[in-house]
Amino acid sequence: QVQLVESGGGLVQPGGSLELSCLFSGSISSINPMGWYRQAPGKQREHVATIIGAGTTDYASSVKGRFTISRDDAKNRLYLQMTSLKPEDTAVYYCHAERYPMEYWGQGTQVTVSS
């Protein structure tokens, strides 16, 4: 089993920054890839960013250049640094991990971008 716990969400003004963190624990060996997804009210959950192996990353076009995903295995943490936030970034953000053949989700953390 793998447990994922997100933190760092909150209310931020447009143009602001926020960093999300995901603490992972349990059977963490061979957890790969890891990523972030989000779900806005009335919309389907969508991919935000993924990190594979030592550092290969992939981003949704809507966040490319504004968001940065990183992973620190020494701290058992996955991060999502978000800058230049827009109201359309408002959503519940979920941490996701794969450890073949299973996948795991955190409980989500709310990010609200509003003035």
N, C-alpha and C positions, 0 to 999 in steps of 0.2 A: 504494500500500500504506500501511496504517496499523499501527503497532506500539503495543501497550498493555502496560505493565508495572506490576503492582500491588505495593504494599508496605504495611507497617503492621500486618499481622495479628499474632496472638499469643494468649497465655493471659491472661484477665482474670477477676476474680471477679464474681459476680452483683452488679448495681448499679453496676458500674464503667463506664468510658468508654474508647473507642478511636477513633483516626482512621485511616481507610484513605486511601491516595493512589494515583492512577493516572497515570503519566507517559505521555503520548501523543506520538508522533513519526511522521515520514513525511509523507505527503500530507495535512496536517491541515486544509487549507482546506475549508470547507463540511462539517466534521464536526458533524453534528447529527441527532438528539439523541445524548446520552451518558447512560449509566446504570450501575447496579449490580444484579447478580443474585447469588443464592446457591444453593448446593446442599448439603443436609444428607445424611448417609449414608442410603442406601436411599430417598431422595426425589428427586422431579424438581427440576430447576433452576427457581427462581421469581424473579419480579421483586421488587426491593427499592425502587428509586428511579430516577427519570429527571429529567433537566434538559433543557429545550428552549429553544433560542435564548438570549435575554438573561437568562433566569432563571425561566421557568415551570417549576414542579416538580410531580412526582406521586409519591406514596408508596403502598406496600402498606399496607393497614389495620393490619397487625401491627406496623409500625414507625412509623406516623405519630405525631408528637409526641415521638419519641425519637431519630430519625435525621434528619440534615440533609445534603442533597447540594449541592455547589457546584462551580463550575468557574472556574479562573484561566487564561485563555488566554495571558497574559504569561509564565506559568511552564509552560505546556503540561501542566497538571495538573487532574485531577478528584479531588474529595475526597468522603468519606463520614464525617461525624462521627456517632459512635454513642454514645449515653448510656443510662443505666438498662438496661444489658445484662442479658439473661435467658439461662438455659441453652438455651432453644429458639432463640436466635440463633446457636448453634454451627453453623458451616457453612464451606464454601469460598466465598469471595466473589470474584466475577468482574466486571471492568470491561468495559463493552460500548459500542461506538460504531457509528454508522451514517454512511456517506458514500455516498449513493445511487449505484448500486443495491446496494452492498456493505455487509456488516456485519462487525465485527471483535470478537474476544474476547481478553482477556488470559489468562495462564496460571493465575490464581487465587491467592488468599492465604488461609491457614487462620485462622479466628477460633474460639477455644474459650472458652466461658464456663462456668467451673466453680470451685467452692470447694475 
